[in-house]
Amino acid sequence: MSISEIKIETKEKNEDKLTAVLSSEQADYLENLFELAKALAAPARLAIIGALAARTKEILTVEELSSLTKIAPARMERDLQQLAEAGFIKIEEWYSPKPGSEAVPLRVAFNSDYVKLMPQLITTLHQLNQQLRPIEKDPIQDERAVTLARFIKNGRLTSFPAQFKRQLYILEEVAKAFKTDTRYTEREVDDILKVIYEYDHCTLRRYLVDLKYLGRSEGIYWKL
């Protein structure tokens, strides 16, 4: 699969250029999005799409569409062709007003295939946005850091949070005190946990087992 690279220059002179690397398929979707955006950049075309989208199973003549949108047929010819090129509508039949003249749309319909394409187009736009404007901080990690800073001081747990999500942050951190390749007796587990949380190490041990941070069998514990 070939790769396409796009660069976007910011208006501020001191800011760096933004670069995104897309697959050829994503680049095609992005180009399609630009065409769709251009096609929607006129009130008349929006009115046409709205009228046809409300009648997805019908094929309308230009005269019928004109009656619905209050746009003269002659004024719609170019808009219809642009919408067809963008994929919003289908021109089902053409006709020539005069012998030898250029054909113009006669009967048109909404392109339902366009609706199926939209999830892929939106996904590509989201991926591009993530590359150009990456999230500087992970909200989950930020919340985890705040929780650890609040409840753990100098390696010791000062209290156990009531909120389940915060409990998981704490237990994940406490589990780091155990080695994955070591088996522990219950007394050894208690000795480790008493240093971390002297107020109620038994509850801490039970949570570690119940929530699968530690395994237990016949009085032997190990890190999962």
MIPA-81052 format. One record per residue: residue in one letter; x, y, z of N, C-alpha, C in turn. Coordinates in steps of 0.001 Angstrom, whole numbers, plus 500000, padded with zeros to 6 digits. Layout:
<sites>
["A", [X, Y, Z], [X, Y, Z], [X, Y, Z]]
...
</sites>
This chain:
<sites>
["M", [500851, 498807, 500000], [500000, 500000, 500000], [500885, 501241, 500000]]
["S", [500633, 502137, 499061], [501444, 503340, 499000], [501022, 504315, 500080]]
["I", [501933, 505214, 500415], [501678, 506182, 501483], [501709, 507585, 500895]]
["S", [500771, 508411, 501303], [500734, 509801, 500882], [501013, 510691, 502074]]
["E", [501752, 511760, 501851], [502069, 512695, 502929], [501495, 514051, 502583]]
["I", [500772, 514654, 503512], [500226, 515975, 503287], [500807, 516929, 504326]]
["K", [500992, 518153, 503925], [501523, 519166, 504830], [500569, 520349, 504861]]
["I", [500330, 520853, 506055], [499442, 521996, 506231], [500225, 523109, 506911]]
["E", [500263, 524284, 506294], [500982, 525417, 506863], [500020, 526235, 507723]]
["T", [500470, 526591, 508895], [499661, 527421, 509782], [499787, 528887, 509385]]
["K", [498857, 529704, 509868], [498884, 531121, 509544], [499978, 531846, 510304]]
["E", [500306, 531348, 511495], [501334, 532008, 512304], [502719, 531659, 511765]]
["K", [503548, 532649, 511544], [504867, 532423, 510954], [505773, 531598, 511859]]
["N", [505611, 531742, 513164], [506513, 531070, 514090], [506119, 529621, 514375]]
["E", [504961, 529201, 513879], [504508, 527846, 514156], [505052, 526870, 513118]]
["D", [505307, 525648, 513550], [505816, 524626, 512645], [504718, 524159, 511707]]
["K", [505152, 523640, 510557], [504194, 523041, 509635], [503683, 521732, 510219]]
["L", [502426, 521443, 509952], [501821, 520205, 510425], [501856, 519179, 509306]]
["T", [502268, 517963, 509636], [502396, 516904, 508643], [501629, 515676, 509084]]
["A", [500914, 515067, 508153], [500197, 513821, 508427], [500519, 512821, 507337]]
["V", [500721, 511575, 507713], [501009, 510509, 506759], [499794, 509599, 506663]]
["L", [499249, 509475, 505453], [498043, 508682, 505232], [498318, 507590, 504212]]
["S", [497572, 506511, 504316], [497634, 505482, 503284], [496986, 506025, 502020]]
["S", [497208, 505377, 500894], [496607, 505831, 499640], [495086, 505789, 499728]]
["E", [494556, 504794, 500446], [493109, 504691, 500611], [492585, 505860, 501431]]
["Q", [493299, 506207, 502515], [492877, 507333, 503339], [492971, 508641, 502559]]
["A", [494015, 508759, 501715], [494173, 509964, 500904], [493011, 510111, 499926]]
["D", [492556, 508986, 499380], [491400, 509028, 498471], [490150, 509476, 499212]]
["Y", [489971, 508949, 500447], [488822, 509351, 501247], [488878, 510839, 501567]]
["L", [490083, 511325, 501871], [490232, 512733, 502209], [489910, 513613, 501003]]
["E", [490375, 513195, 499839], [490064, 513948, 498625], [488555, 513960, 498378]]
["N", [487930, 512827, 498659], [486475, 512750, 498523], [485782, 513709, 499473]]
["L", [486319, 513814, 500702], [485752, 514750, 501677], [485839, 516194, 501193]]
["F", [486966, 516540, 500574], [487115, 517898, 500044], [486072, 518165, 498963]]
["E", [485837, 517165, 498115], [484849, 517325, 497052], [483444, 517475, 497644]]
["L", [483166, 516693, 498689], [481869, 516798, 499341], [481679, 518178, 499959]]
["A", [482743, 518678, 500590], [482663, 519998, 501222], [482400, 521085, 500184]]
["K", [483076, 520984, 499032], [482854, 521970, 497977], [481420, 521878, 497440]]
["A", [480931, 520643, 497329], [479579, 520455, 496808], [478524, 521047, 497725]]
["L", [478819, 521107, 499006], [477852, 521618, 499981], [477968, 523121, 500210]]
["A", [478870, 523758, 499495], [479168, 525168, 499761], [478202, 526127, 499057]]
["A", [476958, 525735, 498899], [475964, 526623, 498291], [474581, 526256, 498812]]
["P", [473778, 527234, 499211], [472436, 526953, 499728], [471570, 526176, 498742]]
["A", [471701, 526475, 497453], [470879, 525789, 496456], [471168, 524299, 496437]]
["R", [472446, 523937, 496524], [472797, 522519, 496485], [472325, 521808, 497758]]
["L", [472386, 522513, 498890], [471864, 521931, 500130], [470365, 521673, 500020]]
["A", [469653, 522605, 499394], [468208, 522440, 499226], [467901, 521245, 498327]]
["I", [468690, 521077, 497285], [468494, 519953, 496369], [468722, 518628, 497082]]
["I", [469833, 518542, 497833], [470139, 517311, 498562], [469049, 516997, 499570]]
["G", [468592, 518033, 500280], [467546, 517825, 501278], [466263, 517276, 500664]]
["A", [465886, 517816, 499521], [464654, 517365, 498868], [464782, 515922, 498393]]
["L", [465939, 515568, 497840], [466133, 514211, 497346], [466330, 513219, 498484]]
["A", [467025, 513640, 499547], [467259, 512746, 500682], [465969, 512381, 501388]]
["A", [464976, 513268, 501307], [463677, 512991, 501925], [462857, 512010, 501093]]
["R", [463354, 511737, 499879], [462659, 510806, 498975], [463677, 509842, 498373]]
["T", [464327, 509096, 499266], [465456, 508270, 498845], [465084, 507164, 497866]]
["K", [463824, 506765, 497852], [463415, 505672, 496973], [462748, 506174, 495697]]
["E", [462753, 507481, 495488], [462081, 508061, 494325], [463086, 508621, 493328]]
["I", [462694, 508606, 492070], [463429, 509298, 491020], [462561, 510473, 490585]]
["L", [463095, 511681, 490732], [462317, 512884, 490451], [462762, 513524, 489152]]
["T", [461816, 514106, 488455], [462184, 514927, 487306], [462715, 516268, 487824]]
["V", [463439, 516946, 486992], [463953, 518255, 487383], [462797, 519219, 487665]]
["E", [461711, 519075, 486927], [460544, 519928, 487172], [459964, 519673, 488556]]
["E", [459860, 518398, 488940], [459358, 518059, 490280], [460288, 518582, 491360]]
["L", [461594, 518449, 491137], [462576, 518948, 492094], [462504, 520468, 492197]]
["S", [462261, 521119, 491070], [462129, 522573, 491061], [460934, 523017, 491888]]
["S", [459851, 522248, 491787], [458657, 522579, 492566], [458903, 522451, 494059]]
["L", [459734, 521480, 494445], [460021, 521252, 495860], [460998, 522275, 496426]]
["T", [461969, 522671, 495635], [463043, 523552, 496125], [462822, 525025, 495791]]
["K", [461864, 525292, 494891], [461602, 526671, 494439], [462808, 527245, 493691]]
["I", [463558, 526363, 493044], [464709, 526784, 492230], [464380, 526488, 490776]]
["A", [464580, 527449, 489926], [464263, 527268, 488509], [465101, 526141, 487912]]
["P", [464527, 525301, 487044], [465259, 524186, 486446], [466563, 524608, 485778]]
["A", [466538, 525730, 485078], [467752, 526178, 484388], [468865, 526510, 485373]]
["R", [468491, 526998, 486547], [469491, 527346, 487564], [470061, 526108, 488258]]
["M", [469351, 524983, 488144], [469779, 523777, 488845], [470761, 522919, 488056]]
["E", [470863, 523156, 486757], [471631, 522244, 485912], [473068, 522057, 486397]]
["R", [473753, 523140, 486626], [475145, 523059, 487064], [475251, 522444, 488463]]
["D", [474338, 522828, 489346], [474353, 522287, 490712], [474130, 520780, 490704]]
["L", [473214, 520321, 489869], [472954, 518884, 489787], [474175, 518123, 489315]]
["Q", [474864, 518664, 488345], [476054, 517990, 487843], [477168, 517966, 488886]]
["Q", [477326, 519046, 489628], [478341, 519074, 490679], [478013, 518082, 491791]]
["L", [476740, 517985, 492157], [476337, 517039, 493198], [476518, 515599, 492721]]
["A", [476292, 515366, 491448], [476496, 514021, 490897], [477976, 513665, 490877]]
["E", [478824, 514621, 490520], [480266, 514379, 490504], [480787, 514094, 491911]]
["A", [480207, 514756, 492923], [480634, 514540, 494309], [480083, 513241, 494878]]
["G", [479074, 512658, 494217], [478538, 511383, 494672], [477273, 511488, 495503]]
["F", [476755, 512712, 495694], [475550, 512868, 496502], [474304, 512346, 495792]]
["I", [474240, 512562, 494486], [473039, 512180, 493740], [473434, 511397, 492494]]
["K", [472425, 510806, 491880], [472613, 510118, 490604], [471722, 510787, 489555]]
["I", [472271, 511013, 488389], [471466, 511517, 487278], [471006, 510298, 486489]]
["E", [469736, 509990, 486598], [469186, 508765, 486020], [468888, 508905, 484530]]
["E", [468642, 510140, 484083], [468304, 510329, 482661], [468702, 511736, 482231]]
["W", [469216, 511829, 481016], [469611, 513111, 480435], [468713, 513401, 479222]]
["Y", [468682, 514672, 478825], [467998, 514988, 477568], [468632, 516241, 476968]]
["S", [468460, 516386, 475670], [468989, 517549, 474958], [467829, 518474, 474604]]
["P", [467826, 519701, 475108], [466720, 520636, 474815], [466512, 520866, 473316]]
["K", [467640, 520894, 472587], [467575, 521101, 471144], [468502, 520102, 470460]]
["P", [468207, 519721, 469246], [469097, 518800, 468515], [470518, 519354, 468454]]
["G", [471479, 518549, 468870], [472877, 518960, 468827], [473339, 519741, 470034]]
["S", [472400, 520089, 470926], [472789, 520849, 472123], [473310, 519905, 473203]]
["E", [473999, 520462, 474190], [474560, 519662, 475276], [473445, 519106, 476153]]
["A", [473568, 517835, 476521], [472547, 517186, 477337], [472553, 517761, 478751]]
["V", [471366, 517821, 479338], [471213, 518313, 480711], [470393, 517280, 481490]]
["P", [470491, 517308, 482834], [469759, 516327, 483639], [468246, 516426, 483432]]
["L", [467590, 515273, 483376], [466143, 515211, 483263], [465508, 514583, 484495]]
["R", [466065, 513450, 484937], [465535, 512754, 486112], [466702, 512430, 487036]]
["V", [466527, 512680, 488338], [467614, 512519, 489313], [467114, 511795, 490549]]
["A", [468061, 511263, 491335], [467717, 510553, 492572], [468855, 510695, 493571]]
["F", [468519, 510538, 494833], [469541, 510553, 495891], [470389, 509295, 495792]]
["N", [471689, 509431, 496017], [472605, 508286, 495952], [472733, 507670, 497343]]
["S", [472008, 506590, 497584], [472033, 505955, 498910], [473386, 505338, 499219]]
["D", [474201, 505043, 498189], [475538, 504499, 498438], [476409, 505500, 499179]]
["Y", [476095, 506778, 499018], [476840, 507836, 499703], [476746, 507673, 501213]]
["V", [475558, 507292, 501705], [475347, 507128, 503140], [476248, 506019, 503683]]
["K", [476421, 504933, 502922], [477269, 503826, 503347], [478737, 504241, 503417]]
["L", [479115, 505212, 502599], [480508, 505651, 502555], [480870, 506578, 503709]]
["M", [479890, 507242, 504295], [480164, 508272, 505294], [480968, 507790, 506503]]
["P", [480691, 506597, 507087], [481506, 506170, 508234], [482999, 506099, 507915]]
["Q", [483342, 505653, 506703], [484751, 505581, 506323], [485346, 506978, 506173]]
["L", [484561, 507887, 505609], [485042, 509263, 505442], [485254, 509936, 506795]]
["I", [484319, 509737, 507706], [484428, 510342, 509033], [485609, 509766, 509796]]
["T", [485831, 508452, 509668], [486971, 507820, 510332], [488281, 508403, 509830]]
["T", [488389, 508584, 508514], [489606, 509177, 507943], [489824, 510589, 508454]]
["L", [488758, 511374, 508529], [488872, 512746, 509029], [489315, 512748, 510481]]
["H", [488791, 511823, 511276], [489181, 511716, 512680], [490652, 511339, 512804]]
["Q", [491110, 510383, 511973], [492511, 509966, 512015], [493425, 511112, 511627]]
["L", [493026, 511871, 510638], [493822, 513031, 510222], [493887, 514059, 511338]]
["N", [492774, 514315, 511977], [492736, 515272, 513075], [493639, 514842, 514224]]
["Q", [493673, 513523, 514497], [494523, 513009, 515564], [496000, 513213, 515239]]
["Q", [496354, 513087, 513960], [497754, 513278, 513576], [498157, 514742, 513620]]
["L", [497272, 515610, 513154], [497609, 517029, 513093], [497503, 517716, 514448]]
["R", [496575, 517234, 515268], [496390, 517827, 516593], [496359, 516713, 517633]]
["P", [497520, 516120, 517906], [497543, 515019, 518877], [497140, 515487, 520260]]
["I", [496479, 514610, 520979], [496083, 514921, 522352], [497338, 514997, 523223]]
["E", [497551, 516134, 523847], [498774, 516339, 524613], [498790, 515508, 525889]]
["K", [497635, 515344, 526484], [497572, 514593, 527727], [496453, 513568, 527645]]
["D", [496713, 512409, 528168], [495707, 511364, 528233], [494859, 511612, 529469]]
["P", [493562, 511944, 529287], [492722, 512246, 530456], [492706, 511133, 531479]]
["I", [492755, 509871, 531028], [492744, 508747, 531956], [494025, 508739, 532772]]
["Q", [495158, 508926, 532112], [496423, 508960, 532814], [496491, 510146, 533768]]
["D", [495914, 511271, 533371], [495891, 512432, 534253], [495103, 512127, 535522]]
["E", [493963, 511486, 535359], [493127, 511136, 536509], [493852, 510130, 537398]]
["R", [494553, 509213, 536779], [495319, 508215, 537540], [496413, 508908, 538365]]
["A", [497118, 509837, 537716], [498194, 510541, 538409], [497654, 511345, 539593]]
["V", [496499, 511991, 539389], [495889, 512761, 540468], [495494, 511848, 541621]]
["T", [494948, 510679, 541277], [494527, 509728, 542316], [495716, 509233, 543115]]
["L", [496800, 508860, 542426], [497986, 508354, 543125], [498599, 509438, 544010]]
["A", [498634, 510661, 543493], [499210, 511755, 544283], [498377, 512039, 545527]]
["R", [497084, 511831, 545430], [496198, 512135, 546556], [496245, 511054, 547633]]
["F", [496333, 509793, 547211], [496182, 508704, 548177], [497498, 508013, 548557]]
["I", [498561, 508285, 547833], [499843, 507644, 548158], [500890, 508714, 548453]]
["K", [501479, 508648, 549635], [502519, 509585, 550052], [503751, 508793, 550479]]
["N", [504868, 509094, 549827], [506132, 508421, 550160], [506017, 506894, 550098]]
["G", [505299, 506403, 549101], [505172, 504969, 548917], [504157, 504298, 549819]]
["R", [503443, 505068, 550636], [502460, 504501, 551560], [501057, 504994, 551216]]
["L", [500102, 504091, 551324], [498709, 504410, 551064], [498111, 505061, 552303]]
["T", [497680, 506311, 552183], [497140, 507034, 553339], [495688, 506669, 553626]]
["S", [494933, 506351, 552595], [493552, 505896, 552729], [493150, 505214, 551429]]
["F", [492050, 504475, 551477], [491614, 503739, 550302], [490391, 504437, 549716]]
["P", [490445, 504823, 548443], [489338, 505587, 547856], [488041, 504783, 547804]]
["A", [486919, 505487, 547826], [485616, 504827, 547764], [485185, 504570, 546325]]
["Q", [485618, 505407, 545405], [485228, 505260, 543999], [485967, 504084, 543368]]
["F", [485219, 503219, 542683], [485793, 501989, 542153], [486921, 502263, 541148]]
["K", [486731, 503224, 540272], [487752, 503522, 539272], [489061, 503938, 539937]]
["R", [488971, 504714, 541000], [490177, 505126, 541716], [490804, 503951, 542469]]
["Q", [489964, 503047, 542935], [490490, 501851, 543585], [491368, 501049, 542622]]
["L", [490928, 500964, 541386], [491709, 500225, 540388], [493068, 500873, 540152]]
["Y", [493107, 502208, 540113], [494391, 502900, 539963], [495322, 502544, 541123]]
["I", [494776, 502553, 542337], [495575, 502259, 543523], [496064, 500816, 543504]]
["L", [495159, 499887, 543201], [495530, 498461, 543209], [496561, 498156, 542132]]
["E", [496432, 498788, 541004], [497418, 498603, 539930], [498800, 499049, 540396]]
["E", [498836, 500138, 541137], [500110, 500642, 541643], [500655, 499742, 542754]]
["V", [499783, 499291, 543653], [500202, 498417, 544743], [500751, 497096, 544201]]
["A", [500147, 496597, 543138], [500576, 495312, 542555], [502009, 495349, 542058]]
["K", [502533, 496565, 541819], [503925, 496679, 541363], [504923, 496244, 542437]]
["A", [504455, 496130, 543668], [505337, 495706, 544758], [505654, 494209, 544683]]
["F", [504926, 493481, 543826], [505116, 492039, 543703], [505794, 491698, 542381]]
["K", [506609, 490658, 542390], [507320, 490216, 541195], [506535, 489109, 540503]]
["T", [506577, 489115, 539187], [505784, 488140, 538423], [506350, 486719, 538507]]
["D", [507611, 486586, 538788], [508229, 485248, 538796], [508457, 484718, 540215]]
["T", [507698, 485229, 541179], [507901, 484856, 542582], [506597, 484344, 543193]]
["R", [506728, 483318, 544048], [505587, 482820, 544807], [505716, 483319, 546251]]
["Y", [504568, 483748, 546821], [504585, 484343, 548153], [503648, 483565, 549077]]
["T", [504068, 483405, 550322], [503146, 482893, 551326], [502239, 484044, 551764]]
["E", [501164, 483727, 552449], [500247, 484774, 552889], [500950, 485735, 553848]]
["R", [501825, 485212, 554648], [502541, 486072, 555583], [503450, 487035, 554831]]
["E", [504083, 486554, 553760], [504963, 487428, 552970], [504151, 488525, 552269]]
["V", [502972, 488153, 551799], [502099, 489153, 551174], [501697, 490204, 552203]]
["D", [501330, 489752, 553400], [500924, 490682, 554449], [502063, 491607, 554843]]
["D", [503275, 491063, 554923], [504430, 491897, 555287], [504640, 493016, 554281]]
["I", [504452, 492695, 552993], [504615, 493718, 551947], [503504, 494755, 552040]]
["L", [502278, 494301, 552242], [501131, 495208, 552255], [501072, 496057, 553509]]
["K", [501585, 495541, 554625], [501595, 496336, 555858], [502456, 497574, 555703]]
["V", [503519, 497445, 554938], [504387, 498604, 554700], [503653, 499652, 553863]]
["I", [502838, 499165, 552941], [502113, 500073, 552045], [500882, 500659, 552718]]
["Y", [500137, 499813, 553458], [498869, 500260, 554052], [498683, 499575, 555404]]
["E", [499240, 500153, 556412], [499251, 499523, 557727], [497880, 499503, 558403]]
["Y", [496952, 500352, 557930], [495654, 500452, 558590], [494761, 499248, 558300]]
["D", [494836, 498694, 557096], [493940, 497591, 556743], [494542, 496792, 555588]]
["H", [495650, 496129, 555853], [496322, 495387, 554792], [495509, 494168, 554348]]
["C", [494648, 493638, 555213], [493843, 492461, 554863], [492827, 492792, 553758]]
["T", [492185, 493945, 553882], [491243, 494370, 552840], [491968, 494592, 551529]]
["L", [493136, 495175, 551594], [493937, 495423, 550397], [494296, 494096, 549717]]
["R", [494682, 493097, 550528], [495025, 491778, 549987], [493818, 491149, 549309]]
["R", [492646, 491266, 549929], [491434, 490672, 549364], [491074, 491320, 548030]]
["Y", [491190, 492651, 547959], [490905, 493337, 546701], [491879, 492909, 545602]]
["L", [493139, 492740, 545948], [494132, 492334, 544957], [493798, 490967, 544364]]
["V", [493283, 490094, 545197], [492917, 488752, 544731], [491592, 488795, 543965]]
["D", [490597, 489461, 544541], [489270, 489496, 543914], [489298, 490146, 542538]]
["L", [490137, 491146, 542370], [490196, 491873, 541106], [491327, 491397, 540200]]
["K", [491874, 490219, 540534], [492814, 489503, 539664], [494160, 490202, 539467]]
["Y", [494594, 490942, 540462], [495964, 491446, 540428], [496917, 490397, 540996]]
["L", [496408, 489598, 541933], [497169, 488490, 542511], [496367, 487198, 542365]]
["G", [497084, 486112, 542087], [496450, 484805, 542105], [496685, 484155, 543460]]
["R", [495821, 483209, 543834], [495970, 482550, 545133], [495495, 481098, 545026]]
["S", [496269, 480198, 545622], [495877, 478786, 545668], [496607, 478114, 546821]]
["E", [495830, 477527, 547738], [496378, 476780, 548864], [497400, 477602, 549660]]
["G", [497051, 478864, 549902], [497891, 479710, 550729], [499089, 480317, 550025]]
["I", [499222, 480114, 548719], [500334, 480678, 547936], [499792, 481743, 546992]]
["Y", [500514, 482835, 546918], [500095, 483970, 546074], [501139, 484220, 544991]]
["W", [500660, 484771, 543857], [501571, 485166, 542800], [500927, 486309, 541999]]
["K", [501750, 487084, 541331], [501263, 488221, 540574], [500754, 487761, 539211]]
["L", [499569, 488221, 538850], [498963, 487856, 537558], [499353, 488865, 536482]]
</sites>
